[in-house]
Amino acid sequence: MPDAFSTFVRRRRQELSKTQREVAQACQVTPEMITQIEAGRRRPDPERVPCLADALETDRKELCHLAARTWQPSFYAELMGEASS
């Protein structure tokens, strides 16, 4: 099931009229990997997130924040000082 990260990746790619193949080539992954990311069936390796940001012409820091917030919400909240005591 798609999560906030995968939904963002799909929507942003579509906004830019890029194909999954184009994004995959930019990140040196297979088009199938992009399909799986967009469907929420797979997460990219964290070190690939900045490359995805570049391919999607979006801010690297913001996409990394979205990934962390989506995949590790408790860790992200603690890291950002948002955890309740």
TORKOL-4160 file (C-alpha; in steps of 0.2 Angstrom, whole numbers, padded with zeros to 4 digits, m for minus):
85
<pt num="1" X="0000" Y="0000" Z="0000"/>
<pt num="2" X="0007" Y="0017" Z="m0005"/>
<pt num="3" X="0013" Y="0028" Z="0010"/>
<pt num="4" X="0017" Y="0047" Z="0010"/>
<pt num="5" X="0034" Y="0044" Z="0002"/>
<pt num="6" X="0029" Y="0033" Z="m0012"/>
<pt num="7" X="0014" Y="0044" Z="m0016"/>
<pt num="8" X="0025" Y="0059" Z="m0017"/>
<pt num="9" X="0038" Y="0050" Z="m0028"/>
<pt num="10" X="0024" Y="0045" Z="m0040"/>
<pt num="11" X="0015" Y="0062" Z="m0040"/>
<pt num="12" X="0031" Y="0072" Z="m0042"/>
<pt num="13" X="0037" Y="0061" Z="m0056"/>
<pt num="14" X="0020" Y="0063" Z="m0065"/>
<pt num="15" X="0021" Y="0082" Z="m0062"/>
<pt num="16" X="0038" Y="0082" Z="m0071"/>
<pt num="17" X="0031" Y="0071" Z="m0085"/>
<pt num="18" X="0045" Y="0059" Z="m0082"/>
<pt num="19" X="0044" Y="0040" Z="m0085"/>
<pt num="20" X="0049" Y="0028" Z="m0072"/>
<pt num="21" X="0063" Y="0023" Z="m0084"/>
<pt num="22" X="0070" Y="0040" Z="m0084"/>
<pt num="23" X="0070" Y="0041" Z="m0065"/>
<pt num="24" X="0077" Y="0024" Z="m0063"/>
<pt num="25" X="0092" Y="0028" Z="m0075"/>
<pt num="26" X="0096" Y="0044" Z="m0066"/>
<pt num="27" X="0097" Y="0034" Z="m0050"/>
<pt num="28" X="0105" Y="0019" Z="m0057"/>
<pt num="29" X="0091" Y="0007" Z="m0052"/>
<pt num="30" X="0079" Y="m0003" Z="m0063"/>
<pt num="31" X="0062" Y="0004" Z="m0068"/>
<pt num="32" X="0054" Y="m0011" Z="m0058"/>
<pt num="33" X="0062" Y="m0003" Z="m0043"/>
<pt num="34" X="0054" Y="0013" Z="m0046"/>
<pt num="35" X="0037" Y="0004" Z="m0049"/>
<pt num="36" X="0039" Y="m0005" Z="m0032"/>
<pt num="37" X="0044" Y="0011" Z="m0023"/>
<pt num="38" X="0028" Y="0020" Z="m0030"/>
<pt num="39" X="0017" Y="0006" Z="m0026"/>
<pt num="40" X="0024" Y="0006" Z="m0008"/>
<pt num="41" X="0030" Y="m0012" Z="m0010"/>
<pt num="42" X="0048" Y="m0007" Z="m0008"/>
<pt num="43" X="0059" Y="0007" Z="0000"/>
<pt num="44" X="0074" Y="0013" Z="m0008"/>
<pt num="45" X="0091" Y="0012" Z="0001"/>
<pt num="46" X="0092" Y="0028" Z="0012"/>
<pt num="47" X="0108" Y="0033" Z="0002"/>
<pt num="48" X="0098" Y="0033" Z="m0014"/>
<pt num="49" X="0085" Y="0045" Z="m0007"/>
<pt num="50" X="0096" Y="0061" Z="m0012"/>
<pt num="51" X="0098" Y="0054" Z="m0030"/>
<pt num="52" X="0079" Y="0052" Z="m0031"/>
<pt num="53" X="0077" Y="0070" Z="m0025"/>
<pt num="54" X="0088" Y="0075" Z="m0039"/>
<pt num="55" X="0079" Y="0065" Z="m0052"/>
<pt num="56" X="0063" Y="0072" Z="m0046"/>
<pt num="57" X="0070" Y="0090" Z="m0045"/>
<pt num="58" X="0065" Y="0092" Z="m0027"/>
<pt num="59" X="0075" Y="0097" Z="m0011"/>
<pt num="60" X="0086" Y="0083" Z="m0005"/>
<pt num="61" X="0084" Y="0088" Z="0013"/>
<pt num="62" X="0065" Y="0088" Z="0012"/>
<pt num="63" X="0064" Y="0071" Z="0003"/>
<pt num="64" X="0075" Y="0064" Z="0017"/>
<pt num="65" X="0064" Y="0071" Z="0030"/>
<pt num="66" X="0049" Y="0064" Z="0022"/>
<pt num="67" X="0057" Y="0047" Z="0021"/>
<pt num="68" X="0062" Y="0047" Z="0039"/>
<pt num="69" X="0045" Y="0054" Z="0045"/>
<pt num="70" X="0036" Y="0040" Z="0034"/>
<pt num="71" X="0047" Y="0025" Z="0038"/>
<pt num="72" X="0053" Y="0029" Z="0056"/>
<pt num="73" X="0040" Y="0041" Z="0064"/>
<pt num="74" X="0046" Y="0038" Z="0082"/>
<pt num="75" X="0064" Y="0040" Z="0078"/>
<pt num="76" X="0060" Y="0055" Z="0067"/>
<pt num="77" X="0050" Y="0063" Z="0081"/>
<pt num="78" X="0064" Y="0060" Z="0094"/>
<pt num="79" X="0077" Y="0066" Z="0082"/>
<pt num="80" X="0067" Y="0082" Z="0078"/>
<pt num="81" X="0062" Y="0085" Z="0096"/>
<pt num="82" X="0044" Y="0081" Z="0093"/>
<pt num="83" X="0042" Y="0066" Z="0105"/>
<pt num="84" X="0031" Y="0068" Z="0119"/>
<pt num="85" X="0038" Y="0065" Z="0137"/>
